[in-house]
Structures are given as C-alpha cells and as structure tokens.
Amino acid sequence: MVSKAKLISVNVGQPREVLWRGRTVTTGIFKEPVQGRVAVRRLNLNGDKQADLSVHGGLDKAVYAYPAEHYSYWQKELPGMQLPWGMFGENFTTEGVLEVDVRIGDQFRIGSAEVMVTQPRLPCYKLGIRFGRDDIIKRFMIAGRPGFYLRVLLEGEVGAGDTIERISQDDGQVTVVDIFRLIGMDRDDIETLRRAVRVNALPEGLRIHFQNKLERHGR
C-alpha cells in the first residue's frame, strides 16, 4: 500500500428493477458517485441498499471497495465502453490499497469511520446485468482483481479525497488475493488453507468451507 492511499469516489444506489433475459430482476448494483460527506453505518452507506440480502450485504459485506487502478486494465479489456466510478457496484473507489497487499483483518480509518477487510468479492450474474454482457463474470474471475468487502467497526462519515489510513495489520498474512485464489483454484493450496482458517476476521461461512477442504485432504 502506498503511503498516501485515498478514497477517490463514494458511490451509492437503491435497488431497481431491470429486464434481463426475459425476466424482471431487482438489483442494487447500479451505483453512482455522490458529492459531500456520506454517513457509513453498520450495514451500508446512507443512500445505499442491497437488493438480495441472502448473498449481499450484512455485517461482513457492509461496504464494497474496488481499486481505481483496475479501471485502466478494464478499459483496455473493454475498449469503447464507458466505465464511470462505481461501475463494478463498489461503494468505495480507492487508490493505493490493492488486493495483493491488503490482508484479511486489516483495519483502516477513512474519514471518521473505521473498517476491516473481510473477504474478496465474488461476482454473480448481476455484474453481467450492469455491463450488459455475460462474459464479464468469467473475465472478472480470470483477471484476479476482485476488490474487497469491509465490515464497519466504527460508524462515521466519509467523502471523496479522504485519506485511507491503515491502523492495524493482521498477523495472519493472508491477503485478499490469497482468499480469492483459494475459492477459484482447481487444486487446493494446503498451506494457504491452513493459514486462512486461523484468520479471525474471515467470515464463518468461508472458514467452514476451507476447513472442509482441509478435512477432505486429511489435514
């Protein structure tokens, strides 16, 4: 992480109904940048809401962050497509905090709020709705640029331009990319699985999933 990491854009959106593949779908993936200070709450940002709470939202997925650095990659991958901040459904478009460096359990202060990294984002079909193309989901997985979810430890207010300060680094040394690879790999990385299940900040569902993998290997 660079010394001057910052929040580039704050993006929110309300669920809307869209027609997709002949059926009506409700989705909250359409986010747009907002000006001024925005309140960060335990479950979301003011003005923001998730549509399907069975897979989105909750304490461990209250805020979704996506690095601005990845936008240039996607512009090359999808030439001619408009990619405004918030295109990936992120609440925070960030600069200087990349998945390869950020660990699960790392804590950051942004504005007057404090947040903790919990897991990478895994795309669902609604990302295809946002982009208007089904292949974006496979492209997203192959690219290995997932962004990451945040748990809100201290409610506060944030705004574009705020510094992102790392106030605590997890000792587990398991990065967002490590977890993303464990989920998407065909073969299990036993050593990383062992480290992952010991990270307290990892959501319980993922911990059980990884523990089951270890047990299948007799480890």
Secondary structure, DSSP 8 states (H G I E B T S, - for coil): --TT-EEEEEEE---EEEEETTEEEEE----EE--S-EEE-SS-BTT---S-TTTS-SGGGSEEEEETTHHHHHHHHSTT----TTTTS-SEEEES--TTT-BTT-EEEETTEEEEEEEE----HHHHHHHT-THHHHHHHHHT---EEEEEEE-EEE-TT-BEEEEE--TT--BHHHHHHHHH-SS--HHHHHHHTT-TTS-HHHHHHHHHHHHHTT-
